[in-house]
């Protein structure tokens, strides 16, 4: 297997959106699409965080039962 000479380079964003990018050339509809996309992503992140918190709480409760 050959080494990839570009493995250390950052990957391009698949969504076409980059945080901090110039927004001046986007239309109102394009801005609305970006807002909707980011709101969906925020909801997805919050859901993943809640699942991790739940798993952490369950693990903490499990391991605290054996202490005492």
Buried (B, 14 or more C-beta within 10 A) or exposed (E): EEEEEEEEEEEEEEEEEEEEEEEEEEEEEEEEEBEEEEEEEEEEEEEEEEEEEEEEEEEEEEEEEEEE
